[in-house]
Amino acid sequence: MNIKIRLIVMNFLQYAIWGAWLISLGAYLGGGLKFTGVQIGSFFATMGIASLFMPGVMGVIADRWIPAQKLLGISHLIAGFFLFLAAPQTEYAPLYTYVLLSVMFYMPTIALSNSVAYTSLTSCGLETVKSFPPIRVWGTVGFIVSMIAVDLIRIDGFQLSKTSYQLYFSAILSLVLGIYAFTLPNCPVNKESENRSLIDKLGLRAFALFKHRQMAVFFLFSMCLGIALQITNAFANDYLTNYFGNIPKFSGTFGVEHANILISLSQMSETLCILLIPFFLKRYGIKTVMLISMFAWVLRFGLLGAGDPGGGVWMLILSMLIYGVAFDFFNISGSLYVEKVTRPAIRSSAQGVFMIMTNGFGAFIGSYAAGKVVDLVGWPNSWYVFAGYSLLVAFLFMVFFQYKHESETGRQGDLATGKEDGDGVILN
């Protein structure tokens, strides 16, 4: 089979596993199990906990001992096993424990699947920059297809998205990919990496970037935006399904009955907004692009609060479409910025720091903080609190992130002039 097709299947399954529960789990926890906002948030905080150290640990193992494609398979088999154990649980402690263990093994597979793709493409003489994006986009397609599937498939008259069956569905996909991964091309371990220190292997050397004010400010605000990212993942479906579902005039509306499909517009928008990033970065620079993202989050949250599945459904749809700008202009552009202002020797580690700040600390803090707000403030006013938070972050970023974009000269701002310091930042 063509290597690109094999990698497309891998990416499709990789993100279909996530899409089966990431958006819909909150509705099941809040509606079916009657968990509190903080309890719901804690399940999404597991991704933050796992992102702090598991990708680095698994990276060391893949570099030195177990080929990446085999470790990818082992990790998915273990993650799927814990999801099977999680699905029948109805009490908070055992359910949380099994989900945490599953996520611990799932989160590293995102990087491992990328590593398998890069290695396989390179070994076939293909250029990764050109070949990988069309393959990776099928991961987003898999995420969307999985979201829609758990919304439409019913067992015993109940949608998978509103029951624990979503976890069984995800577990089955995980086991399928776990087995399939062993058929992928071999990724040899890197013997030269044995001479590197553990600090370098885990990417901790890149934390020296915090000594530079501009990079420290950038990473700090990346964490603040990472906080915003987990809010809708955790609570949008719960809000549409359970809050509006208990209001008679909205009961039975499309937004209540098929919240996952409505929210899937966010991921569809995400795939299209990626195409806008090169133009905006070149024309306006990273500061303006990230400010656009922050104001998009304000609109995202504000429209969720103002809209409803009835006459106000247009506001919900607009909120979903805005998500593409809110997510991509921060996540993708931020990654490209880190790529531009760090030297090659620590570039991968610097990307790891960016991920730790957003998907690690940001996700952990955001999930718990959002849950607390929901418990204290309730719906729909919580969305306005989140919108106000995003507006405050945008104002502070505008003041404290000192950056001058010079599109005429082709420079990427006041860091990128070609000279490097000892910590890996490109300075003027």
Secondary structure, DSSP 8 states (H G I E B T S, - for coil): --HHHHHHHHHHHHHHHHHTTTTTHHHIIIIIS---HHHHHHHHHHHHHHHHHHHHHHHHHHHHTS-HHHHHHHHHHHHHHHHHHHTT--SHHHHHHHHHHHHHHHHHHHHHHHHHHHHHHHHTT--HHHHHHHHHHHHHHHHHHHHHHHHH-EETTEEGGGSTHHHHHHHHHHHHHHHHHTTS------GGGGGS-HHHHTTGGGGGGGGSHHHHHHHHHHHHHHHHHHHHHHHHHHIIIIIGGGSTTTTT-HHHHTHHHHHHHHHHHHHHHGGGHHHHHHHHHHHHHHHHHHHHHHHHHHHHHH--SSTTHHHHHHHHHHHHHHHHHHHHHHHHHHHHHB-GGGHHHHHHHHHIIIIIIIHHHHHHHHHHHHHHH-TTHHHHHHHHHHHHHHHHHHHH-----BTTTTB-STT-SSEE-TTSBEE-
